[in-house]
């Protein structure tokens, strides 16, 4: 079955960077975009960006441009999200999620909604 | 950026009752690209509805979505014990893709 398994919890100091991985299985990795979403305590879910593993194209929310880098390794069927210049407000659970693409004329068309999700990775930023 | 406002914040109902959750957008959602997710404590969200009214794979038919433009509704026709959770709407018609603040569905 389709599964996304993320790396474990991280504790970082302000100003540091963190990299979270997302290992995909059960489907053809290059056919679906991978998105990253975070959920901070008491805040609504927030979309960070996505990557097309086939082309390497990425799109990052303007709010996080310059701080978020999304990459993928097709041989490892893994996507990575790196967040730099960490501050306390970045404390959150970070999720990866596969795009809920549809197949049109044999091509996968990305919808930009998310199904399924990884289990989440807690990133704590504290001095 | 499209802001989504969900109501009510908390809905208290009993198993077997009908639940109606609302999601209102600050601007028209392009092509009715509106999704609903369910999240239980300690778990990741799960996609229920996309395209405003299409059920995701494996979702029971007691869940239905409706609406267009700026006003959308998730209806659970007859609540089962496992349906008590937090529900989020998400628009994916324009970037950045945004979420509502959630509606908590609790047992009365």
Boltz contact constraints between the chains, C-beta under 6 A:
constraints:
  - contact:
      token1: [A, 44]
      token2: [B, 99]
      max_distance: 6.0
  - contact:
      token1: [A, 44]
      token2: [B, 101]
      max_distance: 6.0
  - contact:
      token1: [A, 45]
      token2: [B, 99]
      max_distance: 6.0
  - contact:
      token1: [A, 47]
      token2: [B, 96]
      max_distance: 6.0
  - contact:
      token1: [A, 47]
      token2: [B, 97]
      max_distance: 6.0
  - contact:
      token1: [A, 61]
      token2: [B, 96]
      max_distance: 6.0
  - contact:
      token1: [A, 95]
      token2: [B, 44]
      max_distance: 6.0
  - contact:
      token1: [A, 100]
      token2: [B, 50]
      max_distance: 6.0
  - contact:
      token1: [A, 112]
      token2: [B, 92]
      max_distance: 6.0
  - contact:
      token1: [A, 112]
      token2: [B, 97]
      max_distance: 6.0
  - contact:
      token1: [A, 113]
      token2: [B, 35]
      max_distance: 6.0
  - contact:
      token1: [A, 113]
      token2: [B, 50]
      max_distance: 6.0
  - contact:
      token1: [A, 113]
      token2: [B, 92]
      max_distance: 6.0
  - contact:
      token1: [A, 115]
      token2: [B, 47]
      max_distance: 6.0
  - contact:
      token1: [A, 115]
      token2: [B, 56]
      max_distance: 6.0
  - contact:
      token1: [A, 117]
      token2: [B, 44]
      max_distance: 6.0
  - contact:
      token1: [A, 117]
      token2: [B, 45]
      max_distance: 6.0
  - contact:
      token1: [A, 120]
      token2: [B, 44]
      max_distance: 6.0
